[in-house]
Amino acid sequence: MRETPIKWVVEDPKRKNVFWPSEEMKKRAWVSDEKIYEEAAKDPVAWWAKLAKEGITWFKEWTETYVWDPPFYKWFVGGKLNICYNAVDRHVKGWRRNKAAIIWEPEPPNEPHRVLTYYDLYREVNKFANVLKSLGIRKGDRVGIYMPMIPEVIIAMLACARIGAVHSVVFSAFSGQSLKDRMLDAEAKLLITADGYYRRGNVINLKANADIGIEGTTIEKVIVVKRLGKEAGLNVNMVEGRDYWWHELMEKAEPYCEPEVLDSEDLHFILYTSGTTGKPKGIEHHVGGYAVQAYWTAKWDFDLHDDDLFWCTADIGWITGHTYNCYGPLMNGATFLIYEGAPDYPAPDRLWQIIEKYGVTVFYTAPTAIRMLMKYGDEWVKKHDLSTLRILGTVGEPINEEAWLWYFNVVGGGRCPIIDTWWQTETGATLINSLPGIGPFIPTVAGRPFPGTRFSILTEDGKPTSIGEGGYLVQLSPFAPGMFRTIYKDPERFRQQYFSVYGEKIYYTGDGAYIYDEMGNIRITGRVDDVMKVAGHRLATAEVENAIAQHPAVVESAVVSVPHDIKGEVPVAFVVLKPGYKPSAELEAELRKTVDRIIGPIARPERIIFVDDLPKTRSGKIMRRILKALLRNQPVGDITTLMNPETVEMLKEKVGYRERGQ
């Protein structure tokens, strides 16, 4: 499709690297008038009520839109709905019945892809909902889902939602013990898993991990999808009376299951977030508010239309996977793509090859993935026709300027707006970013709060900051409808962790930020637990990383702090170089000067360690806690979730690691 692509953005003639939507983008976009922010701010509760009526099918309208009993809150109280009905049933009643809902791309390039229409999805979800009921699952029961990126994982989630069961999805790369911790806390009755899957050409025996994960838990039944089968050389242990094959159960299932009428504030799903210490937190999302926010953010942030093909690269085990690889696109009747495997397998151009193959129009991925692919060089991108792309998105962490510009110029050809989204597991959906039809699109700047949401940036003593002054990002009531309601079985932890820093009326996000300009655009500087205090000065590690990335030799860096006798803490930088550059004392000095120039000598790294790679989860997040532990000669902890666990041994040598007691 190598025709002249439409230019969806134009550069600001007065400011370099500031972009605005073109007239073509404004005409196409769902929203293009920035007065929408002002309109929503007048009465956010009434605003969300209007959106809820327009975007979601309700069986019964609510009696109260918003109820606030600090720190707790509810939305659309008394309203009745079913999110599965909104994602599937309402589409099969019209022309979308035979429209593609999901396109699945397996990791092995020679294996055929699969396409499920909305009618295919409807039939599969109904049957699997009946399977769950036949095994004793009822409304309110917790169901564990421990699956790879295959269509059945979405069918399983929707089937749970259809009957009012509460799903708790666990990332398939987590260890059996990690699964066990979560299933014990959730008190799950049933687990849905697969025999295995492919990762970088290797066969992963997922069922073996699942067997470890259910030992000593309340799980009574296990349903197993045959993803690989014996031809992959996988030996699957099936326990009679406990374990069932998905396909055998589906053969006997009835074709229709009436959707459960759920209350807006019924529990929809639990998603566990793991901190660096302590047991995982079960984040609760409830049906009505989550449905409304997932629908509208998917529609407006990514400007989803019926001719789009949306691809979010996030694993289903994360909140991004839940909201933008399942509920958001489906409620909008969109077509979206899911991919089983690694972004650079079997070659560094796998993502670009997939975009070209299917004509992806909206692409949403993580800054870490962008930097990794940038390291391989432009030629891998330029081998492919990416002219179908019209919107690019980023998620997961602040993006540095060099990666933003590479993504914009090389991947998007300088044509596509970049939607740099800020949000959290706790928020349920995106909450700060520029909208495609409004803009502006500025490297490293996320954008404005989503219409109808209220944020502030406060000093340590709770005073609002000025433009350019760093502080703590907080959300003010009315809290967005898709926000979590509490921590499962632990409301006191919810109160202490999120509503104690500035009192019970202010949600403390744990992120640092500052207001970038008079328009109210916000720049996120990173987690405050990634904030160092160097000689009394607060420094975000993300700021130092962004400065280091300005040097042409650097593809990626990770900065952590170590204790210092005089300064309290000092930064240490782990740096990955581009091909053609070699570590040297001269280069180390240049990087320090770069940081001096961009931030100041106070941010200068005490030590720079050149490495070939950084430890990352499969979702692309750099595991800074491992780097910090290595530097402090502390136990590194669980590394089973790493995409590249071999890096840990390499890093031990680099830093001269010697665990205490050795």
C-alpha positions in Angstrom: 0.0 0.0 0.0 2.7 2.5 -0.9 0.6 5.5 -1.8 1.3 9.0 -0.5 0.2 8.7 3.2 -1.8 11.5 4.8 0.1 13.9 7.0 -1.8 13.7 10.3 0.3 16.2 12.1 2.0 19.5 11.4 5.0 21.1 13.2 4.6 24.3 15.1 6.3 27.0 13.1 7.3 28.8 16.3 8.6 25.8 18.3 10.8 23.0 17.3 9.6 19.5 18.0 6.1 20.6 18.9 3.3 19.2 16.7 -0.4 19.8 16.3 -3.1 17.8 14.5 -3.4 18.6 10.8 -6.8 19.6 9.4 -7.2 16.1 8.1 -6.7 14.7 11.6 -9.2 17.2 13.1 -11.8 16.3 10.5 -11.4 12.5 11.2 -11.0 12.7 15.0 -13.9 12.1 17.4 -13.0 15.2 19.3 -11.1 18.2 17.9 -12.3 21.2 19.9 -10.3 21.9 23.1 -13.4 23.5 24.6 -14.3 20.0 25.6 -11.9 20.3 28.6 -13.7 23.5 29.8 -17.1 21.9 29.3 -16.2 18.8 31.2 -14.6 20.8 34.1 -17.9 22.7 34.8 -19.5 19.6 36.2 -17.4 16.4 35.9 -20.1 14.3 37.5 -22.8 15.4 34.9 -20.2 15.0 32.2 -19.5 11.4 33.0 -23.2 10.7 33.4 -23.7 12.0 29.8 -20.8 9.8 28.5 -22.1 6.7 30.4 -25.5 7.1 28.7 -24.0 7.6 25.2 -21.4 4.8 25.3 -22.8 2.0 27.3 -25.9 -0.1 27.1 -27.6 -0.3 30.5 -30.3 -2.7 31.5 -31.4 -0.2 34.2 -30.2 3.4 34.7 -28.5 4.4 37.9 -30.1 6.4 40.7 -27.0 8.3 41.9 -24.2 9.2 39.6 -21.4 9.7 42.2 -21.2 8.9 45.9 -18.2 10.0 47.8 -17.4 8.9 51.4 -13.7 9.7 51.6 -11.6 7.9 50.8 -14.2 5.6 49.2 -16.3 6.4 46.2 -18.9 4.8 43.9 -20.2 5.5 40.4 -23.6 5.0 38.7 -25.1 3.6 41.9 -28.0 1.3 41.2 -27.3 1.0 37.5 -27.5 -2.5 36.0 -25.4 -3.7 33.0 -23.2 -6.5 31.7 -19.8 -5.6 30.3 -19.7 -8.8 28.1 -23.0 -7.8 26.6 -21.5 -4.4 25.8 -18.4 -6.0 24.3 -20.1 -8.7 22.2 -23.9 -9.0 22.1 -24.8 -5.5 21.0 -22.4 -5.8 18.0 -23.8 -9.1 16.7 -27.3 -7.5 16.5 -26.1 -5.2 13.7 -23.7 -5.1 10.7 -20.6 -5.8 12.8 -21.8 -9.4 13.3 -19.3 -10.7 10.7 -16.7 -8.0 11.2 -13.3 -9.2 12.4 -13.0 -8.7 16.2 -9.6 -10.3 16.9 -6.7 -11.2 14.6 -4.2 -13.5 16.3 -0.6 -13.8 15.1 1.3 -16.7 16.6 5.1 -16.4 17.2 6.2 -19.1 14.8 6.1 -17.3 11.4 5.1 -20.4 9.5 2.0 -21.1 11.7 -1.3 -19.7 10.3 -3.0 -16.8 12.0 -6.5 -16.9 13.3 -9.4 -14.4 12.8 -12.4 -14.3 15.1 -15.4 -12.3 13.9 -17.8 -10.7 16.5 -20.2 -13.6 15.8 -17.4 -16.2 16.3 -16.5 -14.5 19.6 -20.1 -14.4 20.7 -20.5 -18.1 20.1 -17.3 -19.0 21.9 -18.0 -16.8 24.9 -21.5 -18.1 25.3 -20.3 -21.7 25.2 -17.4 -21.1 27.6 -19.7 -19.2 30.0 -21.8 -22.4 30.1 -18.7 -24.5 30.7 -17.8 -22.4 33.7 -21.4 -22.8 35.1 -21.3 -26.5 34.5 -18.2 -26.7 36.8 -19.9 -24.8 39.5 -18.8 -21.2 38.9 -21.4 -18.6 39.9 -21.6 -14.8 40.3 -18.9 -13.5 42.6 -16.7 -16.6 42.4 -13.1 -15.8 41.7 -11.5 -17.5 38.6 -7.8 -17.5 38.0 -6.6 -17.0 34.4 -2.9 -18.0 33.7 -2.6 -17.9 29.9 -0.4 -16.8 27.0 -1.5 -14.3 24.3 -4.0 -16.5 22.5 -7.6 -15.7 21.7 -8.9 -18.1 24.4 -7.6 -15.8 27.1 -10.0 -13.1 25.9 -12.8 -15.6 25.6 -12.2 -16.7 29.2 -12.3 -13.1 30.5 -15.5 -12.3 28.7 -17.1 -15.5 29.8 -16.3 -14.7 33.4 -17.8 -11.2 32.9 -20.9 -12.7 31.3 -21.8 -14.8 34.4 -20.6 -12.2 36.9 -17.5 -14.3 38.0 -14.5 -12.3 39.1 -11.5 -13.0 36.9 -7.9 -12.5 38.2 -5.4 -12.7 35.3 -1.9 -13.6 36.2 1.0 -12.9 33.7 2.0 -16.1 32.1 5.7 -15.5 32.7 5.2 -15.4 36.5 6.5 -18.4 38.4 4.2 -21.0 39.9 4.9 -19.5 43.3 3.8 -16.1 42.1 0.6 -17.6 40.8 0.1 -19.4 44.1 0.4 -16.2 46.1 -2.3 -14.6 44.0 -4.7 -17.5 43.9 -4.4 -17.9 47.7 -5.3 -14.2 48.2 -8.1 -14.3 45.7 -9.5 -17.6 47.1 -10.0 -18.7 43.5 -12.2 -21.8 42.8 -11.0 -22.5 39.3 -8.0 -21.9 37.1 -7.9 -21.5 33.3 -4.5 -22.1 31.7 -2.8 -23.7 28.6 -0.5 -26.6 28.0 2.2 -24.2 26.9 3.3 -21.5 24.4 6.2 -20.3 22.3 8.7 -17.7 23.4 11.7 -16.8 21.2 11.3 -20.2 19.6 11.3 -22.1 22.8 8.5 -24.2 24.2 7.3 -23.0 27.6 5.5 -25.6 29.7 2.9 -23.5 31.3 0.9 -26.3 32.8 3.8 -27.5 34.9 4.0 -24.0 36.4 0.2 -24.0 36.9 0.4 -27.3 38.8 2.9 -25.7 41.2 0.7 -22.6 41.5 -2.5 -24.5 42.6 -0.9 -26.6 45.3 -2.4 -25.8 48.7 -4.9 -23.3 47.2 -8.7 -23.3 47.1 -8.7 -24.2 43.3 -10.8 -27.3 42.6 -10.8 -27.4 38.8 -8.4 -26.6 36.1 -9.3 -26.0 32.4 -6.4 -26.4 29.9 -6.2 -25.0 26.4 -4.3 -27.2 24.0 -2.1 -24.5 22.4 0.9 -26.8 21.5 0.0 -30.4 21.8 2.3 -33.5 21.6 3.9 -32.3 18.4 5.7 -29.7 20.3 7.2 -32.4 22.5 5.3 -31.2 25.6 4.5 -33.7 28.4 1.3 -32.4 30.0 0.3 -33.7 33.4 -3.5 -34.0 33.5 -5.1 -35.0 36.9 -8.3 -37.0 36.4 -11.3 -35.3 38.1 -9.5 -32.0 38.4 -8.1 -31.1 35.0 -10.1 -30.7 31.9 -9.3 -30.0 28.3 -10.9 -26.8 27.0 -11.8 -28.3 23.6 -13.5 -31.3 25.1 -15.7 -29.2 27.4 -16.6 -26.8 24.6 -17.8 -29.7 22.4 -20.6 -30.5 24.9 -21.4 -26.9 25.9 -24.8 -25.3 25.2 -24.7 -22.4 22.6 -26.3 -19.6 24.6 -25.8 -18.2 28.1 -28.0 -15.4 29.3 -25.8 -12.5 30.5 -26.0 -11.9 34.3 -27.6 -8.6 35.2 -24.9 -7.0 37.3 -24.9 -3.9 39.6 -22.6 -1.1 38.5 -20.6 -1.5 41.7 -20.3 -5.3 41.5 -16.7 -6.5 41.5 -15.5 -7.1 37.9 -11.9 -8.2 38.3 -8.9 -8.3 40.6 -5.5 -7.5 39.2 -2.5 -8.0 41.4 0.4 -5.5 41.4 3.6 -6.6 42.9 5.8 -4.1 44.7 9.4 -4.5 45.4 8.5 -5.9 48.9 5.4 -7.2 50.6 2.6 -9.3 49.3 1.0 -8.4 46.0 -2.0 -6.0 46.2 -5.2 -7.1 44.7 -6.6 -4.1 42.9 -10.4 -4.1 42.6 -12.1 -2.8 39.5 -15.9 -2.6 39.4 -18.2 -3.1 36.5 -20.0 0.1 35.6 -17.3 2.8 36.1 -14.6 0.7 34.5 -16.8 0.0 31.4 -17.5 3.7 30.9 -13.8 4.8 31.2 -12.5 1.9 29.1 -15.0 2.6 26.3 -14.3 6.4 26.1 -10.6 6.4 26.5 -10.2 3.7 23.9 -12.4 5.6 21.5 -10.9 9.1 22.0 -7.3 8.4 22.8 -6.8 6.1 19.8 -9.5 7.7 17.7 -10.9 4.2 16.9 -13.1 3.9 13.8 -14.6 0.9 12.1 -11.8 0.9 9.4 -9.0 0.9 12.0 -6.8 -2.0 13.0 -5.6 -1.4 16.5 -2.6 -3.2 18.0 -1.6 -2.8 21.6 1.5 -4.9 22.3 0.8 -5.3 26.1 0.4 -8.7 27.6 -3.1 -9.5 28.9 -1.6 -10.0 32.3 -1.2 -6.3 32.8 -3.9 -3.6 33.1 -3.0 -2.3 29.6 -3.8 -5.7 28.3 -7.2 -5.8 30.1 -8.3 -2.4 29.0 -6.8 -2.1 25.5 -6.4 -5.7 24.4 -9.9 -6.7 25.5 -12.6 -4.5 26.9 -11.9 -1.1 25.4 -11.6 -2.1 21.7 -14.4 -4.7 21.9 -16.9 -2.3 23.5 -16.1 0.1 20.6 -16.7 -2.7 18.0 -13.1 -2.3 16.8 -10.8 -4.8 15.1 -7.6 -5.4 17.1 -4.6 -7.6 16.8 -2.8 -9.8 19.4 0.6 -11.4 19.0 1.9 -14.3 21.0 5.6 -13.8 20.9 8.7 -11.7 21.3 9.0 -8.3 19.5 12.4 -9.2 17.9 11.8 -12.9 17.1 12.9 -14.4 14.7 14.4 -11.1 13.6 14.5 -7.5 14.8 11.8 -6.5 12.3 9.0 -8.8 13.5 6.8 -5.9 14.7 7.3 -3.9 11.5 6.6 -7.1 9.5 3.3 -7.6 11.3 2.2 -4.0 10.9 2.9 -4.3 7.1 1.2 -7.7 6.8 -2.1 -6.6 8.3 -2.1 -2.9 7.7 -2.2 -1.8 11.3 -3.4 1.8 11.7 -3.0 2.4 15.4 0.0 1.1 17.3 0.5 1.2 21.1 3.7 0.0 22.7 6.2 0.7 25.5 9.2 3.0 25.5 11.4 0.1 26.4 10.4 -1.8 23.3 10.9 1.4 21.2 14.4 1.8 22.5 15.3 -1.9 22.0 14.1 -1.8 18.4 15.8 1.6 17.9 19.1 -0.1 18.9 18.8 -2.5 16.0 18.9 0.4 13.5 16.6 2.2 11.0 17.2 -0.3 8.2 15.0 -2.9 9.9 12.1 -0.5 9.9 12.7 0.8 6.4 12.4 -2.7 5.0 8.7 -2.5 5.5 5.8 -0.4 4.3 4.3 1.2 7.4 2.2 3.8 5.5 -1.1 2.5 7.0 0.0 3.8 10.4 -1.9 7.0 11.5 -1.6 7.1 15.3 1.3 5.9 17.6 1.0 5.5 21.3 3.3 4.8 24.3 2.6 3.4 27.7 4.3 2.1 30.8 6.9 4.8 31.7 8.1 8.3 30.6 9.6 8.2 27.2 12.9 10.0 26.6 13.2 12.5 23.8 15.5 10.6 21.5 13.2 7.5 21.5 10.1 9.7 21.0 11.7 11.4 17.9 12.9 8.1 16.5 9.4 6.6 16.9 7.9 9.7 15.3 10.3 10.1 12.4 11.4 6.6 11.6 8.4 4.4 12.5 5.7 7.0 11.8 7.4 8.7 9.0 6.9 12.1 10.6 3.1 11.8 9.9 1.5 10.3 13.0 0.7 11.9 16.4 2.2 10.2 19.4 -0.2 9.6 22.2 2.0 9.4 25.3 -0.3 7.9 27.9 0.0 8.2 31.7 -2.0 5.8 33.9 -1.7 3.0 36.4 -3.2 -0.4 37.3 -5.1 1.6 39.9 -6.6 4.0 37.5 -8.0 1.3 35.2 -7.5 3.3 32.0 -5.5 6.2 30.6 -5.9 9.5 32.4 -3.3 11.9 31.1 -2.4 12.3 27.4 -3.0 14.5 24.4 -6.0 13.7 22.2 -5.3 13.0 18.5 -7.6 15.8 17.3 -6.5 18.4 19.8 -2.8 17.9 20.7 -0.2 19.2 21.1 2.3 16.3 20.7 5.5 17.2 22.5 8.4 14.8 23.2 8.5 13.7 26.8 5.3 15.6 27.7 2.2 13.3 28.3 -0.5 16.0 27.8 -3.6 17.1 29.7 -5.9 15.2 32.1 -8.7 13.4 30.2 -11.8 15.5 30.1 -13.8 15.2 33.3 -10.8 14.4 35.5 -9.0 16.7 37.9 -5.3 16.5 38.8 -2.9 18.7 40.7 0.8 18.7 41.3 1.7 19.4 44.9 4.7 20.2 47.0 5.6 18.1 50.0 3.6 20.4 52.2 0.6 20.2 49.9 0.8 23.5 48.0 0.1 23.6 44.3 3.2 24.0 42.2 4.0 26.6 39.5 4.8 25.9 35.8 8.1 24.0 35.6 8.2 23.3 39.4 8.4 19.6 40.2 6.1 18.0 42.7 3.8 15.0 43.4 1.0 14.1 41.0 -2.4 13.7 42.7 -6.0 13.2 41.6 -8.9 15.2 43.1 -12.5 14.2 43.5 -14.6 13.3 41.6 -12.2 10.5 40.9 -12.4 8.9 37.4 -15.1 6.2 37.1 -12.7 3.5 36.1 -10.5 4.0 39.2 -10.1 1.1 41.6 -12.4 1.0 44.5 -10.2 -0.7 47.1 -7.5 -3.3 47.7 -9.1 -6.8 47.8 -9.7 -7.8 51.5 -7.5 -4.9 52.6 -9.3 -1.5 52.7 -6.9 -0.2 55.4 -4.0 -0.7 53.0 -6.0 1.1 50.4 -6.4 4.0 52.8 -2.8 4.1 54.0 -1.1 3.7 50.6 -3.2 6.0 48.5 -5.1 8.4 50.8 -2.8 9.2 53.7 -0.1 11.4 52.2 -2.4 14.4 51.6 -5.4 13.2 53.5 -8.4 11.1 52.6 -9.8 13.4 49.9 -6.7 13.3 47.6 -5.5 10.3 45.7 -1.7 10.1 45.9 -0.4 8.6 42.6 3.2 8.0 43.7 4.4 9.7 40.6 6.4 12.9 40.2 5.5 15.5 37.6 5.4 19.2 36.7 3.2 21.4 34.6 4.9 22.0 31.4 3.1 25.1 30.0 0.2 27.5 30.3 -2.1 25.0 28.6 -1.7 22.7 31.6 0.2 19.9 29.8 1.9 17.7 32.3 5.3 16.1 32.1 5.7 12.9 34.2 9.1 12.5 35.7 8.7 8.9 37.1 7.8 7.1 40.3 8.7 8.9 43.4 10.2 5.7 44.7 12.6 6.4 41.8 13.4 9.8 43.2 16.8 10.4 44.8 17.7 13.0 47.4 21.2 14.1 46.4 22.6 16.6 48.9 19.0 17.6 49.8 17.9 18.0 46.2 15.1 15.8 44.8 16.1 14.2 41.5 13.9 11.8 39.5 15.9 9.0 38.0 13.9 9.4 34.8 15.3 12.9 34.5 18.8 11.7 34.6 18.1 8.9 32.2 16.6 11.3 29.8 19.7 13.5 30.0 22.0 10.5 29.4 19.9 9.5 26.4 20.7 12.8 24.7 24.2 11.6 23.9 24.3 10.0 20.4 26.1 6.9 21.7 23.4 5.9 24.1 20.4 3.7 23.2 19.1 3.1 26.8 20.0 3.7 30.4 18.7 2.9 33.9 19.6 5.1 36.8 19.3 4.0 40.5 20.6 5.5 43.7 23.1 4.2 46.2 23.8 5.6 49.7 26.6 8.2 50.1 28.3 9.2 53.3 28.1 12.9 52.5 25.4 13.5 49.9 22.9 10.9 51.3 22.3 9.4 47.9 24.1 9.5 44.6 23.0 8.3 41.1 24.6 5.4 39.4 23.9 4.8 35.7 23.8 1.6 33.7 24.2 2.4 30.1 23.6 0.4 26.9 25.5 1.7 23.8 24.5 1.8 20.2 26.4 -0.5 17.8 29.7 1.0 16.8 30.4 2.6 20.2 32.7 1.1 22.8 33.0 1.8 26.5 35.9 4.1 27.4 36.9 6.6 30.0 36.5 9.4 27.5 32.9 8.3 26.7 32.2 8.1 30.4 33.4 11.7 30.9 31.3 12.8 27.9 28.1 11.3 29.5 28.8 13.0 32.8 29.2 16.3 30.9 26.0 15.7 29.1 24.2 15.3 32.4 25.9 18.4 33.8 24.7 20.4 30.8 21.1 19.2 30.7 20.4 19.0 34.5 23.4 20.3 36.4 26.4 18.9 38.3 24.1 17.8 41.2 22.7 15.0 38.9 26.1 13.8 37.7 26.3 10.0 38.0 28.8 8.9 40.6 29.5 5.8 38.5 28.7 4.8 34.9 28.5 1.1 34.2 28.4 0.1 30.5 26.3 -3.0 29.9 25.0 -5.0 26.9 21.5 -5.3 28.3 19.3 -4.4 31.2 17.1 -6.8 33.2 13.5 -6.4 31.9 10.1 -8.0 32.4 8.4 -9.3 29.4 6.2 -6.3 29.4 9.4 -4.3 28.8 9.8 -2.7 32.2 13.4 -2.3 33.5 13.7 -4.0 36.9 15.5 -1.2 38.7 15.1 -3.0 42.0 17.5 -5.7 40.8 20.1 -3.0 39.8 19.7 -1.4 43.2 20.2 -4.7 45.0 23.3 -5.6 43.0 24.9 -2.2 43.8 24.1 -2.6 47.5 25.2 -6.3 47.7 21.6 -7.3 48.7 19.7 -10.4 47.5 18.3 -9.8 44.0 15.1 -11.8 44.8 12.8 -13.5 42.3 14.0 -13.2 38.7 11.5 -15.6 37.1 9.5 -12.8 35.6 12.5 -11.5 33.6 12.6 -11.6 29.8 16.4 -12.0 30.0 17.4 -13.5 33.3 20.9 -14.2 32.0 21.6 -10.5 32.3 21.7 -10.8 36.1 24.9 -12.9 36.1 26.5 -10.5 33.6 25.6 -7.6 35.8 27.0 -9.3 39.0 30.4 -9.4 37.3 30.2 -5.8 36.1 29.4 -4.4 39.6 31.6 -6.8 41.6 28.5 -8.1 43.4 29.1 -10.1 46.5 25.9 -11.0 48.4 26.1 -10.4 52.1 27.3 -13.5 54.0 29.4 -14.7 51.1 
